[in-house]
Amino acid sequence: MIPIQENIPLAGHTTIRLGGPARYFIHCSTVPEIHEAIAFAREQRLRVQVLGGGSNMVFPDEGFPGVVMRVGLRGIDEQEKDGRMHVRVAAGELWDDVVALFITRGLRGIECLSGIPGYVGATPIQNVGAYGQEVAETIVAVEALERETGESVTFANSECGFAYRQSRFKQDDADRYIITSVTYELDTGGRPEIRYPELQKLIESTVDFNNLPSGAPALGAVRSTVLALRRRKSMVIDPEDPNSVSVGSFFMNPVLSEEEFRRLQARWEERRGAGPIPVFPAPQGNKVPAAWLVEQAGFQKGFRKGGAGISANHALAIINCGGTSTDVLSLARDIRARVREEFGIELVPEPVIVPAWNDR
Ligand SMILES: Cc1cc2nc3c(=O)[nH]c(=O)nc-3n(C[C@H](O)[C@H](O)[C@H](O)COP(=O)(O)OP(=O)(O)OC[C@H]3O[C@@H](n4cnc5c(N)ncnc54)[C@H](O)[C@@H]3O)c2cc1C
């Protein structure tokens, strides 16, 4: 019988350190344990909330009246295929440990994703990305269990519906599958490709990057530079850094059509905004940094409201300053309302905001 814990505070299992008690908390280390946990929830007629590292979730202060299932499957297998490595990683491995391991082995493809907290199983959910790289570029397969039927399914990359911070697992099929493993395809001994100007600038100012050997040395330099950049922005979890008590970026960067971008420009000019609007080309349009919109709407770094605030080092990170989920969500609502009012743009939250009710 799998151990079932009761009334476990979720604040201890989330990076933003918020959330009341889970009625039941089950840590699953094997696939049969996942089936057992689902059967238990079904018997009790309770909702299941899957949890990885809790770095992209806001649980309610009231807690969660169902079963919180932590997917803690471990294991890494490698296979060489046509000169490239296919590495199948179980969902409960820590993402950043896996990145570090791939880099020491000289495997290229996820080095810019260093320092992102959480587990491997969550990486396809929002197609994690940073510094010009996304996991969708290297994922070749996602293995999952369908919750309703208990059947195992394998999705090829093209079936995952990956887009900017999106996938089928976050949209149409939210809460339908439990991801058990992810397979990444990586280059052996490849030279890292740096696409992000801020990263390029810092790496070139700290090491003689072009003369570093390919493989582990060059990849390692990318990793340490990314980690340094992330630390400056409090975007690595550091128990000593109060600005890292967050879920990372709270809002996604809006991608605007040409028409929407023209309307934004008109509003910006009306406000006699100084300087150009920062904008980056994206496959579906013009990506405008949400951090810029937040700041221009009057929410500066270091802003505080009750027990929540904005990180002193990143305008997009809402932090818990000894408050509650209600405080965090109230500040998020204020920010969205002001950005809507000022710019006519609807910011979309990036983390999963878990409702309190038990809907079964
Ligand atoms: C300081 C900080 C920096 C961050 N920086 C970045 C960044 O640069 N880029 C980025 O993309 N994200 C970033 N994030 C967000 C977050 O780390 C990622 O989204 C991460 O992949 C979440 O992993 P997790 O295991 O913590 O997921 P959780 O928060 O536990 O879960 C997130 C969602 O995934 C679901 N889920 C988790 N595991 C499984 C599974 N095995 N099967 C099915 N569903 C599952 C959950 O149900 C939930 O819906 C950051 C967060 C923090 C706190």
The ligand as an SDF file (V2000), in Angstrom:
LIG
                    3D

 53 58  0  0  0  0  0  0  0  0999 V2000
   12.6370   31.4130   -9.9620 C   0  0  0  0  0  0  0  0  0  0  0  0
   11.8850   30.7810  -11.1200 C   0  0  0  0  0  0  0  0  0  0  0  0
   12.3530   30.9310  -12.4050 C   0  0  0  0  0  0  0  0  0  0  0  0
   11.6730   30.3520  -13.4840 C   0  0  0  0  0  0  0  0  0  0  0  0
   12.1630   30.5170  -14.7380 N   0  0  0  0  0  0  0  0  0  0  0  0
   11.5250   29.9680  -15.7920 C   0  0  0  0  0  0  0  0  0  0  0  0
   12.0240   30.1390  -17.1180 C   0  0  0  0  0  0  0  0  0  0  0  0
   13.0550   30.7590  -17.3290 O   0  0  0  0  0  0  0  0  0  0  0  0
   11.3260   29.5840  -18.1350 N   0  0  0  0  0  0  0  0  0  0  0  0
   10.1990   28.8630  -17.9370 C   0  0  0  0  0  0  0  0  0  0  0  0
    9.6140   28.3840  -18.9090 O   0  0  0  0  0  0  0  0  0  0  0  0
    9.7010   28.6770  -16.6930 N   0  0  0  0  0  0  0  0  0  0  0  0
   10.3280   29.2070  -15.6240 C   0  0  0  0  0  0  0  0  0  0  0  0
    9.8210   29.0430  -14.3570 N   0  0  0  0  0  0  0  0  0  0  0  0
    8.5590   28.3090  -14.1760 C   0  0  0  0  0  0  0  0  0  0  0  0
    8.7530   26.8200  -13.7700 C   0  0  0  0  0  0  0  0  0  0  0  0
    9.9890   26.6080  -13.1500 O   0  0  0  0  0  0  0  0  0  0  0  0
    8.6450   25.8700  -14.9580 C   0  0  0  0  0  0  0  0  0  0  0  0
    7.3940   26.0090  -15.5760 O   0  0  0  0  0  0  0  0  0  0  0  0
    8.8230   24.4040  -14.5330 C   0  0  0  0  0  0  0  0  0  0  0  0
    8.8810   23.5720  -15.6560 O   0  0  0  0  0  0  0  0  0  0  0  0
    7.7290   23.9140  -13.5990 C   0  0  0  0  0  0  0  0  0  0  0  0
    8.1410   22.6550  -13.0960 O   0  0  0  0  0  0  0  0  0  0  0  0
    7.5420   22.0390  -11.7780 P   0  0  0  0  0  0  0  0  0  0  0  0
    8.0070   20.6330  -11.7000 O   0  0  0  0  0  0  0  0  0  0  0  0
    7.8740   22.9030  -10.6260 O   0  0  0  0  0  0  0  0  0  0  0  0
    5.9940   22.0770  -12.0970 O   0  0  0  0  0  0  0  0  0  0  0  0
    4.7980   22.3740  -11.0940 P   0  0  0  0  0  0  0  0  0  0  0  0
    4.8000   23.7980  -10.7170 O   0  0  0  0  0  0  0  0  0  0  0  0
    4.7760   21.3980  -10.0040 O   0  0  0  0  0  0  0  0  0  0  0  0
    3.5590   22.1120  -12.0590 O   0  0  0  0  0  0  0  0  0  0  0  0
    3.2670   22.9840  -13.1240 C   0  0  0  0  0  0  0  0  0  0  0  0
    2.1430   22.3820  -13.9730 C   0  0  0  0  0  0  0  0  0  0  0  0
    2.6060   21.1850  -14.5710 O   0  0  0  0  0  0  0  0  0  0  0  0
    1.7790   20.0810  -14.1850 C   0  0  0  0  0  0  0  0  0  0  0  0
    2.6660   18.9340  -14.0290 N   0  0  0  0  0  0  0  0  0  0  0  0
    3.8200   18.8660  -13.3330 C   0  0  0  0  0  0  0  0  0  0  0  0
    4.3790   17.6490  -13.4740 N   0  0  0  0  0  0  0  0  0  0  0  0
    3.5370   16.9300  -14.2470 C   0  0  0  0  0  0  0  0  0  0  0  0
    3.5250   15.5950  -14.7510 C   0  0  0  0  0  0  0  0  0  0  0  0
    4.5020   14.7370  -14.4740 N   0  0  0  0  0  0  0  0  0  0  0  0
    2.4630   15.2090  -15.5130 N   0  0  0  0  0  0  0  0  0  0  0  0
    1.4580   16.0570  -15.8030 C   0  0  0  0  0  0  0  0  0  0  0  0
    1.4070   17.3120  -15.3630 N   0  0  0  0  0  0  0  0  0  0  0  0
    2.4370   17.7470  -14.6070 C   0  0  0  0  0  0  0  0  0  0  0  0
    1.1200   20.5090  -12.8890 C   0  0  0  0  0  0  0  0  0  0  0  0
   -0.0930   19.8050  -12.6780 O   0  0  0  0  0  0  0  0  0  0  0  0
    0.9080   21.9750  -13.1530 C   0  0  0  0  0  0  0  0  0  0  0  0
   -0.2220   22.1200  -13.9690 O   0  0  0  0  0  0  0  0  0  0  0  0
   10.4770   29.6080  -13.2580 C   0  0  0  0  0  0  0  0  0  0  0  0
   10.0040   29.4650  -11.9400 C   0  0  0  0  0  0  0  0  0  0  0  0
   10.7000   30.0450  -10.8820 C   0  0  0  0  0  0  0  0  0  0  0  0
   10.1880   29.8740   -9.4780 C   0  0  0  0  0  0  0  0  0  0  0  0
  1  2  1  0
  2  3  1  0
  2 52  2  0
  3  4  2  0
  4  5  1  0
  4 50  1  0
  5  6  2  0
  6  7  1  0
  6 13  1  0
  7  8  2  0
  7  9  1  0
  9 10  1  0
 10 11  2  0
 10 12  1  0
 12 13  2  0
 13 14  1  0
 14 15  1  0
 14 50  1  0
 15 16  1  0
 16 17  1  0
 16 18  1  0
 18 19  1  0
 18 20  1  0
 20 21  1  0
 20 22  1  0
 22 23  1  0
 23 24  1  0
 24 25  2  0
 24 26  1  0
 24 27  1  0
 27 28  1  0
 28 29  2  0
 28 30  1  0
 28 31  1  0
 31 32  1  0
 32 33  1  0
 33 34  1  0
 33 48  1  0
 34 35  1  0
 35 36  1  0
 35 46  1  0
 36 37  1  0
 36 45  1  0
 37 38  2  0
 38 39  1  0
 39 40  1  0
 39 45  2  0
 40 41  1  0
 40 42  2  0
 42 43  1  0
 43 44  2  0
 44 45  1  0
 46 47  1  0
 46 48  1  0
 48 49  1  0
 50 51  2  0
 51 52  1  0
 52 53  1  0
M  END
$$$$
